[in-house]
Amino acid sequence: MGMYINPVGISKEEWLHKNGIAISKEDAEITNGVYPVCLVDNGPFTAAAIAYNEEELYVFKNDTTGRRMRWYLVEAVLLKPFM
């Protein structure tokens, strides 16, 4: 697994609030020019994983670790610096 949002000067949560649209896990799908991003609560830190292909999306949608996850749709052009 491999592409994460790590903005400079702003938290991941703030970046997603400003640049993404909150969705449900069920609505997370890759479409033309838009990618789902999964904000995962890992306890001491969060990770904002970009579901850049179907395999990544499947892994996060089927996570069984019990971690809290929030989902966002973000335009590819905004994710380009992180990919």
C-alpha positions in Angstrom: 0.0 0.0 0.0 1.3 3.2 -0.8 -0.1 6.7 -1.4 -1.0 9.0 1.4 -1.9 12.6 1.9 0.6 14.4 4.0 0.0 18.2 3.5 2.5 20.8 4.8 1.2 23.4 7.2 -2.2 21.9 7.6 -3.6 18.7 9.1 -4.8 15.8 7.0 -8.3 16.4 8.5 -8.3 20.1 7.6 -7.0 19.3 4.1 -9.8 16.8 3.5 -12.4 19.1 4.9 -11.3 21.8 2.4 -10.6 19.7 -0.6 -12.9 16.6 -0.3 -16.5 15.6 -0.1 -17.4 13.3 2.8 -19.0 10.1 1.7 -20.0 6.7 3.1 -17.8 3.7 2.5 -20.5 2.3 0.3 -20.2 5.4 -2.0 -16.4 5.1 -2.3 -15.6 4.3 -5.9 -13.0 5.4 -8.4 -14.4 7.5 -11.2 -13.0 9.6 -14.0 -10.9 12.2 -12.3 -12.0 11.5 -8.7 -10.5 9.1 -6.1 -11.7 8.0 -2.7 -9.5 8.8 0.3 -9.8 6.8 3.5 -8.9 8.7 6.7 -7.8 5.9 9.1 -7.5 6.4 12.8 -4.5 4.5 13.9 -4.7 5.6 17.6 -1.7 7.9 18.1 -2.0 9.2 14.5 -4.2 9.3 11.4 -3.4 8.3 7.9 -5.1 9.5 4.8 -4.8 6.8 2.2 -5.6 7.4 -1.5 -7.4 4.5 -3.1 -5.7 5.0 -6.4 -6.7 1.6 -7.9 -9.3 -1.0 -7.3 -7.0 -3.2 -5.2 -6.3 -0.4 -2.8 -10.0 0.5 -2.6 -10.9 -3.2 -1.9 -8.3 -3.4 0.9 -9.6 -0.4 2.8 -13.3 -1.1 2.2 -12.8 -4.6 3.6 -10.6 -3.7 6.6 -11.4 -5.9 9.6 -9.1 -4.2 12.2 -11.9 -2.2 13.7 -10.1 1.1 13.1 -12.3 4.1 12.7 -12.4 5.2 9.0 -13.9 8.2 7.3 -14.2 8.4 3.5 -13.9 11.4 1.1 -13.9 11.9 -2.6 -11.2 14.1 -3.9 -10.4 15.3 -7.4 -7.3 13.7 -8.9 -5.8 17.1 -9.7 -5.7 18.0 -6.0 -4.1 14.6 -5.2 -1.4 14.9 -7.8 1.2 16.3 -5.3 0.8 13.2 -3.2 0.8 10.6 -5.9 
